[in-house]
């Protein structure tokens, strides 16, 4: 099988192939590290993704957040 056939198959079935790969990786991860540790890793990744997304949209988010907690200008 040549690379062009594999690439055309992947382009026409991108969702199925990606879903199968992700499912395989999740199953192997659960078998290797355990369910609770896997859930902890997923939660940490989700929190990291959220924080990264917020910072990419608003660079001053942390300053605004800290100004809500502490008196304005304290940390600058």
mmCIF file as gemmi writes it, N, C-alpha and C atoms, coordinates in Angstrom:
data_model
loop_
_atom_site.group_PDB
_atom_site.id
_atom_site.type_symbol
_atom_site.label_atom_id
_atom_site.label_alt_id
_atom_site.label_comp_id
_atom_site.label_asym_id
_atom_site.label_entity_id
_atom_site.label_seq_id
_atom_site.pdbx_PDB_ins_code
_atom_site.Cartn_x
_atom_site.Cartn_y
_atom_site.Cartn_z
_atom_site.occupancy
_atom_site.B_iso_or_equiv
_atom_site.pdbx_formal_charge
_atom_site.auth_seq_id
_atom_site.auth_asym_id
_atom_site.pdbx_PDB_model_num
ATOM 1 N N . UNK Axp A 1 ? 0.85 -1.176 0 1 0 ? 1 A 1
ATOM 2 C CA . UNK Axp A 1 ? 0 0 0 1 0 ? 1 A 1
ATOM 3 C C . UNK Axp A 1 ? 0.893 1.236 0 1 0 ? 1 A 1
ATOM 4 N N . UNK Axp A 2 ? 0.637 2.148 -0.897 1 0 ? 2 A 1
ATOM 5 C CA . UNK Axp A 2 ? 1.504 3.331 -0.963 1 0 ? 2 A 1
ATOM 6 C C . UNK Axp A 2 ? 0.951 4.477 -0.113 1 0 ? 2 A 1
ATOM 7 N N . UNK Axp A 3 ? 1.766 5.513 0.025 1 0 ? 3 A 1
ATOM 8 C CA . UNK Axp A 3 ? 1.43 6.635 0.904 1 0 ? 3 A 1
ATOM 9 C C . UNK Axp A 3 ? 0.218 7.412 0.414 1 0 ? 3 A 1
ATOM 10 N N . UNK Axp A 4 ? 0.041 7.5 -0.904 1 0 ? 4 A 1
ATOM 11 C CA . UNK Axp A 4 ? -1.097 8.253 -1.443 1 0 ? 4 A 1
ATOM 12 C C . UNK Axp A 4 ? -2.424 7.614 -1.07 1 0 ? 4 A 1
ATOM 13 N N . UNK Axp A 5 ? -2.485 6.286 -1.104 1 0 ? 5 A 1
ATOM 14 C CA . UNK Axp A 5 ? -3.721 5.595 -0.734 1 0 ? 5 A 1
ATOM 15 C C . UNK Axp A 5 ? -4.016 5.774 0.755 1 0 ? 5 A 1
ATOM 16 N N . UNK Axp A 6 ? -2.971 5.682 1.564 1 0 ? 6 A 1
ATOM 17 C CA . UNK Axp A 6 ? -3.157 5.857 3.005 1 0 ? 6 A 1
ATOM 18 C C . UNK Axp A 6 ? -3.617 7.28 3.306 1 0 ? 6 A 1
ATOM 19 N N . UNK Axp A 7 ? -3 8.255 2.648 1 0 ? 7 A 1
ATOM 20 C CA . UNK Axp A 7 ? -3.363 9.653 2.881 1 0 ? 7 A 1
ATOM 21 C C . UNK Axp A 7 ? -4.786 9.935 2.41 1 0 ? 7 A 1
ATOM 22 N N . UNK Axp A 8 ? -5.18 9.403 1.259 1 0 ? 8 A 1
ATOM 23 C CA . UNK Axp A 8 ? -6.54 9.636 0.772 1 0 ? 8 A 1
ATOM 24 C C . UNK Axp A 8 ? -7.56 8.949 1.681 1 0 ? 8 A 1
ATOM 25 N N . UNK Axp A 9 ? -7.215 7.754 2.209 1 0 ? 9 A 1
ATOM 26 C CA . UNK Axp A 9 ? -8.11 7.089 3.159 1 0 ? 9 A 1
ATOM 27 C C . UNK Axp A 9 ? -8.257 7.928 4.423 1 0 ? 9 A 1
ATOM 28 N N . UNK Axp A 10 ? -7.13 8.465 4.91 1 0 ? 10 A 1
ATOM 29 C CA . UNK Axp A 10 ? -7.177 9.289 6.115 1 0 ? 10 A 1
ATOM 30 C C . UNK Axp A 10 ? -8.008 10.548 5.884 1 0 ? 10 A 1
ATOM 31 N N . UNK Axp A 11 ? -7.836 11.191 4.72 1 0 ? 11 A 1
ATOM 32 C CA . UNK Axp A 11 ? -8.605 12.414 4.45 1 0 ? 11 A 1
ATOM 33 C C . UNK Axp A 11 ? -10.099 12.135 4.384 1 0 ? 11 A 1
ATOM 34 N N . UNK Axp A 12 ? -10.489 10.987 3.856 1 0 ? 12 A 1
ATOM 35 C CA . UNK Axp A 12 ? -11.921 10.69 3.724 1 0 ? 12 A 1
ATOM 36 C C . UNK Axp A 12 ? -12.522 10.138 5.014 1 0 ? 12 A 1
ATOM 37 N N . UNK Axp A 13 ? -11.687 9.622 5.924 1 0 ? 13 A 1
ATOM 38 C CA . UNK Axp A 13 ? -12.181 9.059 7.184 1 0 ? 13 A 1
ATOM 39 C C . UNK Axp A 13 ? -11.428 9.642 8.375 1 0 ? 13 A 1
ATOM 40 N N . UNK Axp A 14 ? -11.218 10.945 8.362 1 0 ? 14 A 1
ATOM 41 C CA . UNK Axp A 14 ? -10.401 11.605 9.391 1 0 ? 14 A 1
ATOM 42 C C . UNK Axp A 14 ? -10.986 11.438 10.794 1 0 ? 14 A 1
ATOM 43 N N . UNK Axp A 15 ? -12.265 11.637 10.95 1 0 ? 15 A 1
ATOM 44 C CA . UNK Axp A 15 ? -12.897 11.531 12.268 1 0 ? 15 A 1
ATOM 45 C C . UNK Axp A 15 ? -12.815 10.131 12.84 1 0 ? 15 A 1
ATOM 46 N N . UNK Axp A 16 ? -13.067 9.126 12.006 1 0 ? 16 A 1
ATOM 47 C CA . UNK Axp A 16 ? -13.018 7.746 12.479 1 0 ? 16 A 1
ATOM 48 C C . UNK Axp A 16 ? -11.611 7.329 12.88 1 0 ? 16 A 1
ATOM 49 N N . UNK Axp A 17 ? -10.631 7.707 12.082 1 0 ? 17 A 1
ATOM 50 C CA . UNK Axp A 17 ? -9.244 7.339 12.373 1 0 ? 17 A 1
ATOM 51 C C . UNK Axp A 17 ? -8.773 8.038 13.646 1 0 ? 17 A 1
ATOM 52 N N . UNK Axp A 18 ? -9.033 9.327 13.762 1 0 ? 18 A 1
ATOM 53 C CA . UNK Axp A 18 ? -8.626 10.055 14.97 1 0 ? 18 A 1
ATOM 54 C C . UNK Axp A 18 ? -9.334 9.512 16.207 1 0 ? 18 A 1
ATOM 55 N N . UNK Axp A 19 ? -10.614 9.198 16.086 1 0 ? 19 A 1
ATOM 56 C CA . UNK Axp A 19 ? -11.36 8.631 17.208 1 0 ? 19 A 1
ATOM 57 C C . UNK Axp A 19 ? -10.816 7.28 17.639 1 0 ? 19 A 1
ATOM 58 N N . UNK Axp A 20 ? -10.454 6.446 16.672 1 0 ? 20 A 1
ATOM 59 C CA . UNK Axp A 20 ? -9.889 5.14 17 1 0 ? 20 A 1
ATOM 60 C C . UNK Axp A 20 ? -8.531 5.284 17.681 1 0 ? 20 A 1
ATOM 61 N N . UNK Axp A 21 ? -7.711 6.201 17.21 1 0 ? 21 A 1
ATOM 62 C CA . UNK Axp A 21 ? -6.394 6.413 17.825 1 0 ? 21 A 1
ATOM 63 C C . UNK Axp A 21 ? -6.548 6.945 19.248 1 0 ? 21 A 1
ATOM 64 N N . UNK Axp A 22 ? -7.438 7.918 19.436 1 0 ? 22 A 1
ATOM 65 C CA . UNK Axp A 22 ? -7.658 8.474 20.775 1 0 ? 22 A 1
ATOM 66 C C . UNK Axp A 22 ? -8.229 7.402 21.706 1 0 ? 22 A 1
ATOM 67 N N . UNK Axp A 23 ? -9.171 6.605 21.223 1 0 ? 23 A 1
ATOM 68 C CA . UNK Axp A 23 ? -9.721 5.526 22.038 1 0 ? 23 A 1
ATOM 69 C C . UNK Axp A 23 ? -8.674 4.512 22.443 1 0 ? 23 A 1
ATOM 70 N N . UNK Axp A 24 ? -7.804 4.176 21.514 1 0 ? 24 A 1
ATOM 71 C CA . UNK Axp A 24 ? -6.719 3.241 21.817 1 0 ? 24 A 1
ATOM 72 C C . UNK Axp A 24 ? -5.782 3.813 22.872 1 0 ? 24 A 1
ATOM 73 N N . UNK Axp A 25 ? -5.414 5.086 22.724 1 0 ? 25 A 1
ATOM 74 C CA . UNK Axp A 25 ? -4.515 5.715 23.69 1 0 ? 25 A 1
ATOM 75 C C . UNK Axp A 25 ? -5.151 5.816 25.075 1 0 ? 25 A 1
ATOM 76 N N . UNK Axp A 26 ? -6.444 6.114 25.129 1 0 ? 26 A 1
ATOM 77 C CA . UNK Axp A 26 ? -7.154 6.177 26.415 1 0 ? 26 A 1
ATOM 78 C C . UNK Axp A 26 ? -7.169 4.796 27.069 1 0 ? 26 A 1
ATOM 79 N N . UNK Axp A 27 ? -7.478 3.771 26.291 1 0 ? 27 A 1
ATOM 80 C CA . UNK Axp A 27 ? -7.534 2.413 26.844 1 0 ? 27 A 1
ATOM 81 C C . UNK Axp A 27 ? -6.17 1.969 27.367 1 0 ? 27 A 1
ATOM 82 N N . UNK Axp A 28 ? -5.123 2.213 26.608 1 0 ? 28 A 1
ATOM 83 C CA . UNK Axp A 28 ? -3.78 1.83 27.046 1 0 ? 28 A 1
ATOM 84 C C . UNK Axp A 28 ? -3.376 2.627 28.282 1 0 ? 28 A 1
ATOM 85 N N . UNK Axp A 29 ? -3.714 3.913 28.311 1 0 ? 29 A 1
ATOM 86 C CA . UNK Axp A 29 ? -3.383 4.737 29.477 1 0 ? 29 A 1
ATOM 87 C C . UNK Axp A 29 ? -4.082 4.234 30.73 1 0 ? 29 A 1
ATOM 88 N N . UNK Axp A 30 ? -5.347 3.875 30.613 1 0 ? 30 A 1
ATOM 89 C CA . UNK Axp A 30 ? -6.09 3.376 31.772 1 0 ? 30 A 1
ATOM 90 C C . UNK Axp A 30 ? -5.505 2.051 32.248 1 0 ? 30 A 1
ATOM 91 N N . UNK Axp A 31 ? -5.127 1.19 31.302 1 0 ? 31 A 1
ATOM 92 C CA . UNK Axp A 31 ? -4.551 -0.092 31.697 1 0 ? 31 A 1
ATOM 93 C C . UNK Axp A 31 ? -3.187 0.075 32.359 1 0 ? 31 A 1
ATOM 94 N N . UNK Axp A 32 ? -2.411 1.036 31.904 1 0 ? 32 A 1
ATOM 95 C CA . UNK Axp A 32 ? -1.057 1.201 32.432 1 0 ? 32 A 1
ATOM 96 C C . UNK Axp A 32 ? -1.056 1.957 33.762 1 0 ? 32 A 1
ATOM 97 N N . UNK Axp A 33 ? -1.741 3.119 33.822 1 0 ? 33 A 1
ATOM 98 C CA . UNK Axp A 33 ? -1.627 3.955 35.02 1 0 ? 33 A 1
ATOM 99 C C . UNK Axp A 33 ? -2.823 3.859 35.952 1 0 ? 33 A 1
ATOM 100 N N . UNK Axp A 34 ? -3.917 3.297 35.534 1 0 ? 34 A 1
ATOM 101 C CA . UNK Axp A 34 ? -5.098 3.166 36.378 1 0 ? 34 A 1
ATOM 102 C C . UNK Axp A 34 ? -6.121 4.254 36.098 1 0 ? 34 A 1
ATOM 103 N N . UNK Axp A 35 ? -7.346 3.978 36.486 1 0 ? 35 A 1
ATOM 104 C CA . UNK Axp A 35 ? -8.459 4.866 36.153 1 0 ? 35 A 1
ATOM 105 C C . UNK Axp A 35 ? -8.386 6.192 36.897 1 0 ? 35 A 1
ATOM 106 N N . UNK Axp A 36 ? -8.139 6.165 38.197 1 0 ? 36 A 1
ATOM 107 C CA . UNK Axp A 36 ? -8.135 7.391 39 1 0 ? 36 A 1
ATOM 108 C C . UNK Axp A 36 ? -7.012 8.325 38.557 1 0 ? 36 A 1
ATOM 109 N N . UNK Axp A 37 ? -5.828 7.774 38.337 1 0 ? 37 A 1
ATOM 110 C CA . UNK Axp A 37 ? -4.709 8.599 37.884 1 0 ? 37 A 1
ATOM 111 C C . UNK Axp A 37 ? -4.994 9.172 36.496 1 0 ? 37 A 1
ATOM 112 N N . UNK Axp A 38 ? -5.627 8.38 35.653 1 0 ? 38 A 1
ATOM 113 C CA . UNK Axp A 38 ? -5.984 8.852 34.32 1 0 ? 38 A 1
ATOM 114 C C . UNK Axp A 38 ? -6.969 10.013 34.395 1 0 ? 38 A 1
ATOM 115 N N . UNK Axp A 39 ? -7.968 9.898 35.252 1 0 ? 39 A 1
ATOM 116 C CA . UNK Axp A 39 ? -8.949 10.98 35.417 1 0 ? 39 A 1
ATOM 117 C C . UNK Axp A 39 ? -8.27 12.238 35.946 1 0 ? 39 A 1
ATOM 118 N N . UNK Axp A 40 ? -7.326 12.082 36.895 1 0 ? 40 A 1
ATOM 119 C CA . UNK Axp A 40 ? -6.581 13.223 37.414 1 0 ? 40 A 1
ATOM 120 C C . UNK Axp A 40 ? -5.8 13.917 36.301 1 0 ? 40 A 1
ATOM 121 N N . UNK Axp A 41 ? -5.159 13.139 35.444 1 0 ? 41 A 1
ATOM 122 C CA . UNK Axp A 41 ? -4.403 13.705 34.325 1 0 ? 41 A 1
ATOM 123 C C . UNK Axp A 41 ? -5.335 14.452 33.375 1 0 ? 41 A 1
ATOM 124 N N . UNK Axp A 42 ? -6.492 13.881 33.08 1 0 ? 42 A 1
ATOM 125 C CA . UNK Axp A 42 ? -7.456 14.528 32.182 1 0 ? 42 A 1
ATOM 126 C C . UNK Axp A 42 ? -7.949 15.841 32.781 1 0 ? 42 A 1
ATOM 127 N N . UNK Axp A 43 ? -8.217 15.859 34.082 1 0 ? 43 A 1
ATOM 128 C CA . UNK Axp A 43 ? -8.679 17.092 34.742 1 0 ? 43 A 1
ATOM 129 C C . UNK Axp A 43 ? -7.586 18.152 34.694 1 0 ? 43 A 1
ATOM 130 N N . UNK Axp A 44 ? -6.343 17.759 34.97 1 0 ? 44 A 1
ATOM 131 C CA . UNK Axp A 44 ? -5.229 18.72 34.904 1 0 ? 44 A 1
ATOM 132 C C . UNK Axp A 44 ? -5.052 19.265 33.491 1 0 ? 44 A 1
ATOM 133 N N . UNK Axp A 45 ? -5.205 18.411 32.493 1 0 ? 45 A 1
ATOM 134 C CA . UNK Axp A 45 ? -5.099 18.868 31.106 1 0 ? 45 A 1
ATOM 135 C C . UNK Axp A 45 ? -6.226 19.844 30.765 1 0 ? 45 A 1
ATOM 136 N N . UNK Axp A 46 ? -7.435 19.565 31.243 1 0 ? 46 A 1
ATOM 137 C CA . UNK Axp A 46 ? -8.56 20.449 30.965 1 0 ? 46 A 1
ATOM 138 C C . UNK Axp A 46 ? -8.365 21.805 31.624 1 0 ? 46 A 1
ATOM 139 N N . UNK Axp A 47 ? -7.883 21.825 32.862 1 0 ? 47 A 1
ATOM 140 C CA . UNK Axp A 47 ? -7.626 23.092 33.557 1 0 ? 47 A 1
ATOM 141 C C . UNK Axp A 47 ? -6.52 23.862 32.831 1 0 ? 47 A 1
ATOM 142 N N . UNK Axp A 48 ? -5.472 23.169 32.435 1 0 ? 48 A 1
ATOM 143 C CA . UNK Axp A 48 ? -4.387 23.811 31.696 1 0 ? 48 A 1
ATOM 144 C C . UNK Axp A 48 ? -4.837 24.366 30.364 1 0 ? 48 A 1
ATOM 145 N N . UNK Axp A 49 ? -5.703 23.622 29.674 1 0 ? 49 A 1
ATOM 146 C CA . UNK Axp A 49 ? -6.249 24.1 28.409 1 0 ? 49 A 1
ATOM 147 C C . UNK Axp A 49 ? -7.073 25.365 28.624 1 0 ? 49 A 1
ATOM 148 N N . UNK Axp A 50 ? -7.91 25.355 29.659 1 0 ? 50 A 1
ATOM 149 C CA . UNK Axp A 50 ? -8.755 26.517 29.943 1 0 ? 50 A 1
ATOM 150 C C . UNK Axp A 50 ? -7.909 27.746 30.274 1 0 ? 50 A 1
ATOM 151 N N . UNK Axp A 51 ? -6.909 27.567 31.121 1 0 ? 51 A 1
ATOM 152 C CA . UNK Axp A 51 ? -6.047 28.694 31.494 1 0 ? 51 A 1
ATOM 153 C C . UNK Axp A 51 ? -5.293 29.21 30.272 1 0 ? 51 A 1
ATOM 154 N N . UNK Axp A 52 ? -4.783 28.312 29.458 1 0 ? 52 A 1
ATOM 155 C CA . UNK Axp A 52 ? -4.082 28.722 28.247 1 0 ? 52 A 1
ATOM 156 C C . UNK Axp A 52 ? -4.981 29.457 27.277 1 0 ? 52 A 1
ATOM 157 N N . UNK Axp A 53 ? -6.226 29.001 27.156 1 0 ? 53 A 1
ATOM 158 C CA . UNK Axp A 53 ? -7.167 29.665 26.257 1 0 ? 53 A 1
ATOM 159 C C . UNK Axp A 53 ? -7.51 31.059 26.765 1 0 ? 53 A 1
ATOM 160 N N . UNK Axp A 54 ? -7.707 31.2 28.07 1 0 ? 54 A 1
ATOM 161 C CA . UNK Axp A 54 ? -8.025 32.505 28.647 1 0 ? 54 A 1
ATOM 162 C C . UNK Axp A 54 ? -6.861 33.466 28.449 1 0 ? 54 A 1
ATOM 163 N N . UNK Axp A 55 ? -5.631 33.003 28.695 1 0 ? 55 A 1
ATOM 164 C CA . UNK Axp A 55 ? -4.463 33.868 28.535 1 0 ? 55 A 1
ATOM 165 C C . UNK Axp A 55 ? -4.207 34.226 27.083 1 0 ? 55 A 1
ATOM 166 N N . UNK Axp A 56 ? -4.54 33.346 26.147 1 0 ? 56 A 1
ATOM 167 C CA . UNK Axp A 56 ? -4.322 33.678 24.741 1 0 ? 56 A 1
ATOM 168 C C . UNK Axp A 56 ? -5.32 34.719 24.251 1 0 ? 56 A 1
ATOM 169 N N . UNK Axp A 57 ? -6.495 34.779 24.877 1 0 ? 57 A 1
ATOM 170 C CA . UNK Axp A 57 ? -7.499 35.765 24.49 1 0 ? 57 A 1
ATOM 171 C C . UNK Axp A 57 ? -7.247 37.1 25.192 1 0 ? 57 A 1
ATOM 172 N N . UNK Axp A 58 ? -6.937 37.056 26.491 1 0 ? 58 A 1
ATOM 173 C CA . UNK Axp A 58 ? -6.768 38.274 27.287 1 0 ? 58 A 1
ATOM 174 C C . UNK Axp A 58 ? -5.475 38.171 28.087 1 0 ? 58 A 1
ATOM 175 N N . UNK Axp A 59 ? -4.45 38.867 27.637 1 0 ? 59 A 1
ATOM 176 C CA . UNK Axp A 59 ? -3.133 38.799 28.281 1 0 ? 59 A 1
ATOM 177 C C . UNK Axp A 59 ? -3.146 39.405 29.685 1 0 ? 59 A 1
ATOM 178 N N . UNK Axp A 60 ? -4.034 40.326 29.971 1 0 ? 60 A 1
ATOM 179 C CA . UNK Axp A 60 ? -4.097 40.984 31.275 1 0 ? 60 A 1
ATOM 180 C C . UNK Axp A 60 ? -5.073 40.304 32.229 1 0 ? 60 A 1
ATOM 181 N N . UNK Axp A 61 ? -5.505 39.096 31.921 1 0 ? 61 A 1
ATOM 182 C CA . UNK Axp A 61 ? -6.489 38.404 32.746 1 0 ? 61 A 1
ATOM 183 C C . UNK Axp A 61 ? -5.98 38.19 34.171 1 0 ? 61 A 1
ATOM 184 N N . UNK Axp A 62 ? -4.719 37.766 34.308 1 0 ? 62 A 1
ATOM 185 C CA . UNK Axp A 62 ? -4.179 37.504 35.641 1 0 ? 62 A 1
ATOM 186 C C . UNK Axp A 62 ? -4.113 38.785 36.469 1 0 ? 62 A 1
ATOM 187 N N . UNK Axp A 63 ? -3.714 39.895 35.859 1 0 ? 63 A 1
ATOM 188 C CA . UNK Axp A 63 ? -3.669 41.17 36.588 1 0 ? 63 A 1
ATOM 189 C C . UNK Axp A 63 ? -5.064 41.59 37.028 1 0 ? 63 A 1
ATOM 190 N N . UNK Axp A 64 ? -6.04 41.451 36.149 1 0 ? 64 A 1
ATOM 191 C CA . UNK Axp A 64 ? -7.419 41.808 36.495 1 0 ? 64 A 1
ATOM 192 C C . UNK Axp A 64 ? -7.951 40.905 37.607 1 0 ? 64 A 1
ATOM 193 N N . UNK Axp A 65 ? -7.64 39.605 37.52 1 0 ? 65 A 1
ATOM 194 C CA . UNK Axp A 65 ? -8.104 38.658 38.532 1 0 ? 65 A 1
ATOM 195 C C . UNK Axp A 65 ? -7.491 38.977 39.893 1 0 ? 65 A 1
ATOM 196 N N . UNK Axp A 66 ? -6.176 39.261 39.922 1 0 ? 66 A 1
ATOM 197 C CA . UNK Axp A 66 ? -5.518 39.585 41.185 1 0 ? 66 A 1
ATOM 198 C C . UNK Axp A 66 ? -5.975 40.933 41.732 1 0 ? 66 A 1
ATOM 199 N N . UNK Axp A 67 ? -6.336 41.882 40.845 1 0 ? 67 A 1
ATOM 200 C CA . UNK Axp A 67 ? -6.865 43.159 41.31 1 0 ? 67 A 1
ATOM 201 C C . UNK Axp A 67 ? -8.236 43.001 41.973 1 0 ? 67 A 1
ATOM 202 N N . UNK Axp A 68 ? -8.991 41.963 41.581 1 0 ? 68 A 1
ATOM 203 C CA . UNK Axp A 68 ? -10.269 41.691 42.234 1 0 ? 68 A 1
ATOM 204 C C . UNK Axp A 68 ? -10.054 41.152 43.652 1 0 ? 68 A 1
ATOM 205 N N . UNK Axp A 69 ? -8.974 40.37 43.828 1 0 ? 69 A 1
ATOM 206 C CA . UNK Axp A 69 ? -8.71 39.753 45.128 1 0 ? 69 A 1
ATOM 207 C C . UNK Axp A 69 ? -8.005 40.733 46.06 1 0 ? 69 A 1
ATOM 208 N N . UNK Axp A 70 ? -6.93 41.353 45.585 1 0 ? 70 A 1
ATOM 209 C CA . UNK Axp A 70 ? -6.134 42.298 46.377 1 0 ? 70 A 1
ATOM 210 C C . UNK Axp A 70 ? -6.488 43.724 45.974 1 0 ? 70 A 1
ATOM 211 N N . UNK Axp A 71 ? -6.109 44.703 46.754 1 0 ? 71 A 1
ATOM 212 C CA . UNK Axp A 71 ? -6.33 46.097 46.359 1 0 ? 71 A 1
ATOM 213 C C . UNK Axp A 71 ? -5.608 46.393 45.033 1 0 ? 71 A 1
ATOM 214 N N . UNK Axp A 72 ? -6.218 47.162 44.157 1 0 ? 72 A 1
ATOM 215 C CA . UNK Axp A 72 ? -5.614 47.434 42.841 1 0 ? 72 A 1
ATOM 216 C C . UNK Axp A 72 ? -4.227 48.055 42.964 1 0 ? 72 A 1
ATOM 217 N N . UNK Axp A 73 ? -3.302 47.568 42.155 1 0 ? 73 A 1
ATOM 218 C CA . UNK Axp A 73 ? -1.952 48.102 42.119 1 0 ? 73 A 1
ATOM 219 C C . UNK Axp A 73 ? -0.997 47.517 43.139 1 0 ? 73 A 1
ATOM 220 N N . UNK Axp A 74 ? -1.445 46.605 43.991 1 0 ? 74 A 1
ATOM 221 C CA . UNK Axp A 74 ? -0.591 46.058 45.028 1 0 ? 74 A 1
ATOM 222 C C . UNK Axp A 74 ? 0.524 45.204 44.459 1 0 ? 74 A 1
ATOM 223 N N . UNK Axp A 75 ? 0.235 44.465 43.415 1 0 ? 75 A 1
ATOM 224 C CA . UNK Axp A 75 ? 1.195 43.505 42.877 1 0 ? 75 A 1
ATOM 225 C C . UNK Axp A 75 ? 2.016 44.042 41.724 1 0 ? 75 A 1
ATOM 226 N N . UNK Axp A 76 ? 1.936 45.321 41.44 1 0 ? 76 A 1
ATOM 227 C CA . UNK Axp A 76 ? 2.688 45.869 40.302 1 0 ? 76 A 1
ATOM 228 C C . UNK Axp A 76 ? 3.873 46.651 40.729 1 0 ? 76 A 1
